[in-house]
Every structure is written in C-alpha cells, then in structure tokens.
Amino acid sequence: MPAWAEPQLATLTRERFSSPEWIFERKLDGERCLAFVGPDGVRLLSRSKRDISRTFPEITGALRAQRHDGGLILDGEIVAFAGAQTRFSRLQQRLGVASPGERLLADYPVFYYVFDLLYADGRDTRPLPLTERKRLLAGAVDFAGPLRLTEHRPRDGAQFYQQACRDGWEGLVAKRADAPYAGGRNRNWLKFKCENAQEFVIGGYTDPQRSRVGFGALLLGYYDRDGVLVYAGKVGTGFDNRMLRSLHATLAGLEQPQSPFSRGRLPSPRGVHWVKPRLVGQVGFSEWTDDGQLRHPRFQGLRDDKRARDVVREVP
C-alpha cells in the first residue's frame, strides 16, 4: 500500500449542467482527509500530508475496527455540523487539538464523509472508473458511528444545484462517472458553489477600535502567477472574543516592519501591523469588486491544511 496518494482536486466553474456522464455530490465545508487503514494501524493525513490521527480519535478508532488486512486508502472530508449544515467554524474548535478530552469530543462531534476509494486489499483502484470505485467503497467499509458514505445523484446536476442552494449548502461537486482518480486539479471534478468562499493569506491586521479586543480586521491576499502576494481587502467580521485574543497573540509573534504585499490598493498604514505571510484563513464573501477587493467578507476560520504559498485567487 502506498504511503501517500496525491488527492484529486476540483476546479471552480460557472457551468451548471445535467448529464448522464456525470454524478453530483454535496460539497462539504470541512477538512480534506486521506485515511490509510492497514494491519499496522490507521493514519489520517490532511491535504498537506499533516498527520491528524490524534486530532480525531473517534474516526481513527472507527477505522481501526475495520477488517482489511490488505489495506484501504479512503478519500473524504471531516466535518462538524451546526444543525443540518456543515460549518468550518465549528470544526475549527477541534483543529490542532491532539488527544481532545471528553468534553470537547461531546461538544464538537465530527464525522468522516468518505467519497472515494483509492486502494483496497492489495489493489490500486485509482485506474478504475469512478462508478466502479463507488461500488467497491460501499462494500469495503462498515459505515457506522462517525463514518458516513457520501451520497451522490446521477445526471440531474442543474436541479440538484438549485435544491442545494435553497437548503443552504455550500454547493455541489460534479464528477465524471467514467473517469479514473487523478491526483491534482483537473476538470473531471468541478465545483458548483452556492456562495463565494476560498482561502486567503493573512498579511497583516489593524488595531481594535472602541470596545473591540485583539484586533480590528485581518488584511488578506493571494499569490499571483508570478509568485507575488496581492492585497485583496480586509475582513473584520466572523470572530468571537476568544478568537480575537488567541489569533492576535499568534499574529503578534509574526510581526515584521514591512508590508508582505507587492500589489493591490493597500489601506492607510495608520494602525496597521504587517505580519509574515504564513497563516491561511478561509473567508466567505459576496463577490469581487472591479478593483480586485472582496465585498462583504466574513471570516470562517484558520486553515492548516494548505500552505500559504499555494493560495491563489480562484477564478471560474
């Protein structure tokens, strides 16, 4: 069994279509996870190859109970729910916490929604068509407790997308039914988003005003094709006092005298603190303005499953 498998990534698109050659799944707002299940134990690895096995012991334990001496590699998303919706802000409470206590496990339960099978009992299944991998996956895992099989719908992507947006989902992922699993980003997997959201690099922050604690807003950016950090605006909503304080403590340790941004319409330097561009945050927003700024941004949480240098502007 390979020690690592490059995850396949979806490409953002404006297309909304129905086709018998495609299947459609709910887009989940969580952390991507590859699970390696073998006779020597279970490893949960994030998209950046970070071992998160101890962070999610309930998932590790459920996978350890599976009986597959020949090994399994599963691909899926770890999520936490707020009502019927997956919310990255709730999952944020569990991220980075190794060996969480019983209270945290009870207050913020998580689930592993598995949508693909890359390896099973000595066989590399990635060359198989997606529909065949789905069939094998359904019989390979005992889906109980925190382990869930990601359901899909064939053909009717346009109507399913409308339903997804009405129900408050993040969107859909469209996948070619006959395609093999190929690591990296390609057009065999497409993202239909109901709202705009993506990762941004944090390059600075502003002083808090009035009764605000910690900081006022985060200054955000992304890397262009030339490797230059481009300023994309600031976000000041989506934080509670606990996050304002803890994130400010982290940012204060990353301060530097000069701006890390090389392009974009920067704010006045008064009350601004520049930081080394190492942290990545997920931000929802309504749209991009004509001058490349975010409109109505809201912070959703820090991400540690993606390197800052890999953050680019997602364009359909």
SEKE-31946 format. One record per residue (C-alpha): chain; y, x, z. Coordinates in steps of 0.2 Angstrom, whole numbers, m for minus. Layout:
SEKE-31946
+-------+-------+-------+-------+
: chain :     Y :     X :     Z :
+-------+-------+-------+-------+
:     A :     Y :     X :     Z :
...
+-------+-------+-------+-------+
END
This chain:
SEKE-31946
+-------+-------+-------+-------+
: chain :     Y :     X :     Z :
+-------+-------+-------+-------+
:     A :     0 :     0 :     0 :
:     A :    17 :     7 :    m5 :
:     A :    28 :    12 :    10 :
:     A :    43 :     4 :     1 :
:     A :    47 :    m8 :   m13 :
:     A :    64 :   m10 :   m21 :
:     A :    70 :   m28 :   m18 :
:     A :    74 :   m38 :   m33 :
:     A :    92 :   m45 :   m33 :
:     A :   101 :   m60 :   m41 :
:     A :   116 :   m60 :   m52 :
:     A :   130 :   m71 :   m49 :
:     A :   133 :   m84 :   m64 :
:     A :   144 :   m99 :   m68 :
:     A :   130 :  m106 :   m78 :
:     A :   122 :  m122 :   m71 :
:     A :   107 :  m127 :   m81 :
:     A :    90 :  m136 :   m81 :
:     A :    75 :  m128 :   m90 :
:     A :    56 :  m129 :   m89 :
:     A :    56 :  m110 :   m90 :
:     A :    65 :  m108 :   m73 :
:     A :    62 :  m113 :   m55 :
:     A :    75 :  m116 :   m42 :
:     A :    76 :  m111 :   m23 :
:     A :    88 :  m114 :    m9 :
:     A :   100 :   m99 :    m7 :
:     A :    99 :   m95 :    12 :
:     A :   113 :   m87 :    22 :
:     A :   104 :   m73 :    32 :
:     A :    97 :   m55 :    31 :
:     A :    85 :   m50 :    17 :
:     A :    69 :   m43 :    24 :
:     A :    53 :   m35 :    17 :
:     A :    38 :   m36 :    28 :
:     A :    24 :   m23 :    27 :
:     A :     9 :   m30 :    35 :
:     A :    m7 :   m19 :    37 :
:     A :   m21 :   m13 :    48 :
:     A :    m9 :    m1 :    57 :
:     A :     4 :   m14 :    61 :
:     A :    19 :   m23 :    55 :
:     A :    36 :   m16 :    48 :
:     A :    51 :   m26 :    44 :
:     A :    63 :   m17 :    33 :
:     A :    81 :   m23 :    28 :
:     A :    88 :   m21 :    10 :
:     A :    95 :    m4 :    16 :
:     A :    77 :     2 :    22 :
:     A :    83 :     0 :    41 :
:     A :    68 :    m4 :    52 :
:     A :    72 :   m21 :    61 :
:     A :    54 :   m24 :    68 :
:     A :    60 :   m24 :    86 :
:     A :    76 :   m34 :    82 :
:     A :    65 :   m49 :    78 :
:     A :    49 :   m48 :    89 :
:     A :    44 :   m66 :    86 :
:     A :    42 :   m63 :    67 :
:     A :    34 :   m46 :    70 :
:     A :    21 :   m55 :    81 :
:     A :    18 :   m69 :    70 :
:     A :    14 :   m57 :    55 :
:     A :     3 :   m46 :    66 :
:     A :    m8 :   m61 :    69 :
:     A :   m11 :   m62 :    50 :
:     A :   m28 :   m56 :    45 :
:     A :   m26 :   m45 :    30 :
:     A :   m34 :   m28 :    31 :
:     A :   m30 :   m23 :    14 :
:     A :   m11 :   m26 :    17 :
:     A :     3 :   m38 :    12 :
:     A :    21 :   m35 :     7 :
:     A :    32 :   m50 :     8 :
:     A :    49 :   m53 :     2 :
:     A :    60 :   m66 :    11 :
:     A :    76 :   m70 :    21 :
:     A :    78 :   m70 :    40 :
:     A :    89 :   m85 :    45 :
:     A :    96 :   m94 :    60 :
:     A :   101 :  m112 :    59 :
:     A :   116 :  m122 :    65 :
:     A :   110 :  m140 :    63 :
:     A :   102 :  m141 :    46 :
:     A :   112 :  m126 :    39 :
:     A :   108 :  m108 :    39 :
:     A :   123 :   m99 :    47 :
:     A :   125 :   m80 :    46 :
:     A :   137 :   m81 :    61 :
:     A :   123 :   m87 :    72 :
:     A :   111 :   m73 :    65 :
:     A :   125 :   m61 :    70 :
:     A :   121 :   m64 :    88 :
:     A :   103 :   m56 :    85 :
:     A :   108 :   m42 :    73 :
:     A :   107 :   m24 :    81 :
:     A :    99 :   m30 :    97 :
:     A :    82 :   m21 :    99 :
:     A :    70 :   m29 :   111 :
:     A :    80 :   m45 :   114 :
:     A :    77 :   m54 :   130 :
:     A :    70 :   m71 :   133 :
:     A :    87 :   m80 :   134 :
:     A :    93 :   m73 :   118 :
:     A :    77 :   m77 :   109 :
:     A :    79 :   m95 :   116 :
:     A :    97 :   m97 :   112 :
:     A :    96 :   m90 :    94 :
:     A :    79 :   m93 :    87 :
:     A :    76 :   m86 :    69 :
:     A :    64 :   m90 :    55 :
:     A :    57 :   m79 :    41 :
:     A :    58 :   m89 :    25 :
:     A :    46 :   m80 :    13 :
:     A :    49 :   m82 :    m6 :
:     A :    38 :   m69 :   m14 :
:     A :    23 :   m58 :   m13 :
:     A :    23 :   m40 :   m19 :
:     A :     6 :   m34 :   m13 :
:     A :   m10 :   m42 :    m7 :
:     A :   m26 :   m34 :    m1 :
:     A :   m26 :   m19 :   m11 :
:     A :   m17 :   m26 :   m27 :
:     A :     0 :   m24 :   m33 :
:     A :     6 :   m42 :   m38 :
:     A :    23 :   m37 :   m44 :
:     A :    17 :   m37 :   m63 :
:     A :    11 :   m55 :   m61 :
:     A :    22 :   m70 :   m67 :
:     A :    32 :   m77 :   m53 :
:     A :    22 :   m94 :   m53 :
:     A :     6 :   m84 :   m50 :
:     A :    14 :   m74 :   m36 :
:     A :    20 :   m90 :   m28 :
:     A :     2 :   m97 :   m29 :
:     A :    m5 :   m82 :   m21 :
:     A :     8 :   m82 :    m7 :
:     A :     4 :  m100 :    m2 :
:     A :   m14 :   m95 :     2 :
:     A :   m10 :   m77 :     9 :
:     A :     0 :   m82 :    24 :
:     A :    m3 :   m94 :    39 :
:     A :    14 :  m102 :    38 :
:     A :    17 :  m107 :    56 :
:     A :    30 :  m104 :    70 :
:     A :    44 :   m93 :    63 :
:     A :    35 :   m90 :    47 :
:     A :    41 :  m103 :    33 :
:     A :    36 :  m104 :    15 :
:     A :    52 :  m106 :     4 :
:     A :    50 :  m121 :    m7 :
:     A :    56 :  m122 :   m25 :
:     A :    59 :  m135 :   m38 :
:     A :    54 :  m133 :   m56 :
:     A :    65 :  m137 :   m71 :
:     A :    79 :  m148 :   m64 :
:     A :    92 :  m135 :   m58 :
:     A :   108 :  m144 :   m63 :
:     A :   104 :  m160 :   m52 :
:     A :    97 :  m149 :   m38 :
:     A :   113 :  m139 :   m38 :
:     A :   123 :  m155 :   m36 :
:     A :   112 :  m160 :   m21 :
:     A :   113 :  m143 :   m13 :
:     A :   132 :  m143 :   m13 :
:     A :   133 :  m161 :    m6 :
:     A :   121 :  m156 :     8 :
:     A :   132 :  m141 :    12 :
:     A :   120 :  m127 :     6 :
:     A :   127 :  m110 :     1 :
:     A :   119 :  m113 :   m16 :
:     A :   103 :  m110 :   m26 :
:     A :    94 :   m95 :   m34 :
:     A :    87 :   m98 :   m51 :
:     A :    72 :   m88 :   m56 :
:     A :    62 :   m86 :   m72 :
:     A :    45 :   m93 :   m69 :
:     A :    36 :   m81 :   m80 :
:     A :    44 :   m65 :   m75 :
:     A :    37 :   m51 :   m65 :
:     A :    45 :   m44 :   m50 :
:     A :    58 :   m30 :   m54 :
:     A :    67 :   m20 :   m41 :
:     A :    86 :   m20 :   m43 :
:     A :    99 :   m33 :   m50 :
:     A :    94 :   m42 :   m66 :
:     A :    96 :   m59 :   m75 :
:     A :    79 :   m65 :   m71 :
:     A :    86 :   m71 :   m54 :
:     A :   103 :   m80 :   m55 :
:     A :   114 :   m86 :   m41 :
:     A :   122 :  m103 :   m41 :
:     A :   135 :  m103 :   m27 :
:     A :   142 :  m119 :   m20 :
:     A :   156 :  m108 :   m12 :
:     A :   163 :   m91 :   m14 :
:     A :   156 :   m78 :    m2 :
:     A :   152 :   m59 :    m3 :
:     A :   153 :   m43 :     7 :
:     A :   169 :   m33 :     9 :
:     A :   173 :   m16 :    16 :
:     A :   184 :   m15 :    31 :
:     A :   198 :    m3 :    29 :
:     A :   210 :    m7 :    42 :
:     A :   216 :   m20 :    55 :
:     A :   233 :   m27 :    61 :
:     A :   240 :   m29 :    79 :
:     A :   237 :   m45 :    88 :
:     A :   251 :   m57 :    90 :
:     A :   256 :   m68 :   105 :
:     A :   240 :   m73 :   115 :
:     A :   228 :   m66 :   102 :
:     A :   216 :   m52 :   109 :
:     A :   208 :   m37 :   100 :
:     A :   217 :   m38 :    83 :
:     A :   226 :   m49 :    71 :
:     A :   217 :   m48 :    55 :
:     A :   205 :   m36 :    45 :
:     A :   210 :   m28 :    29 :
:     A :   197 :   m29 :    16 :
:     A :   192 :   m21 :     0 :
:     A :   178 :   m17 :   m13 :
:     A :   174 :    m2 :   m24 :
:     A :   178 :    m2 :   m42 :
:     A :   168 :     6 :   m56 :
:     A :   177 :    22 :   m53 :
:     A :   172 :    23 :   m35 :
:     A :   190 :    18 :   m29 :
:     A :   192 :     7 :   m14 :
:     A :   203 :    m8 :   m20 :
:     A :   213 :   m19 :    m7 :
:     A :   208 :   m37 :    m8 :
:     A :   218 :   m45 :     6 :
:     A :   216 :   m49 :    24 :
:     A :   206 :   m61 :    35 :
:     A :   211 :   m67 :    52 :
:     A :   200 :   m82 :    55 :
:     A :   182 :   m84 :    59 :
:     A :   182 :   m74 :    75 :
:     A :   180 :   m79 :    94 :
:     A :   187 :   m69 :   108 :
:     A :   171 :   m59 :   111 :
:     A :   170 :   m53 :    93 :
:     A :   189 :   m49 :    93 :
:     A :   186 :   m37 :   108 :
:     A :   170 :   m29 :   103 :
:     A :   175 :   m27 :    85 :
:     A :   192 :   m19 :    90 :
:     A :   183 :    m7 :   101 :
:     A :   172 :    m1 :    86 :
:     A :   187 :    m1 :    74 :
:     A :   197 :    10 :    86 :
:     A :   184 :    23 :    86 :
:     A :   185 :    24 :    66 :
:     A :   204 :    25 :    65 :
:     A :   212 :    38 :    53 :
:     A :   230 :    41 :    49 :
:     A :   230 :    37 :    30 :
:     A :   225 :    22 :    20 :
:     A :   207 :    22 :    13 :
:     A :   213 :    10 :    m1 :
:     A :   219 :    18 :   m18 :
:     A :   223 :     2 :   m27 :
:     A :   230 :   m16 :   m24 :
:     A :   245 :   m23 :   m16 :
:     A :   244 :   m17 :     2 :
:     A :   253 :   m26 :    16 :
:     A :   268 :   m18 :    26 :
:     A :   262 :    m3 :    36 :
:     A :   270 :   m10 :    52 :
:     A :   257 :   m14 :    65 :
:     A :   243 :    m9 :    53 :
:     A :   229 :     3 :    59 :
:     A :   219 :    12 :    45 :
:     A :   200 :    15 :    48 :
:     A :   187 :    25 :    39 :
:     A :   178 :    13 :    27 :
:     A :   161 :    12 :    35 :
:     A :   160 :    m6 :    41 :
:     A :   155 :   m21 :    30 :
:     A :   159 :   m39 :    33 :
:     A :   154 :   m55 :    25 :
:     A :   168 :   m66 :    20 :
:     A :   169 :   m84 :    13 :
:     A :   184 :   m89 :     3 :
:     A :   190 :  m102 :    m9 :
:     A :   195 :   m91 :   m24 :
:     A :   203 :   m76 :   m31 :
:     A :   221 :   m76 :   m34 :
:     A :   228 :   m69 :   m51 :
:     A :   234 :   m53 :   m42 :
:     A :   216 :   m50 :   m35 :
:     A :   219 :   m57 :   m17 :
:     A :   207 :   m68 :    m8 :
:     A :   213 :   m86 :    m5 :
:     A :   208 :   m95 :    12 :
:     A :   196 :   m81 :    18 :
:     A :   186 :   m83 :    34 :
:     A :   176 :   m70 :    42 :
:     A :   157 :   m74 :    44 :
:     A :   150 :   m58 :    52 :
:     A :   146 :   m40 :    50 :
:     A :   133 :   m34 :    39 :
:     A :   122 :   m18 :    42 :
:     A :   110 :   m21 :    28 :
:     A :   122 :   m15 :    14 :
:     A :   131 :     2 :    13 :
:     A :   150 :     1 :    11 :
:     A :   149 :    12 :    m5 :
:     A :   138 :    m2 :   m13 :
:     A :   151 :   m16 :   m10 :
:     A :   159 :   m21 :   m27 :
:     A :   168 :   m37 :   m32 :
:     A :   155 :   m50 :   m38 :
:     A :   160 :   m57 :   m54 :
:     A :   150 :   m71 :   m63 :
+-------+-------+-------+-------+
END
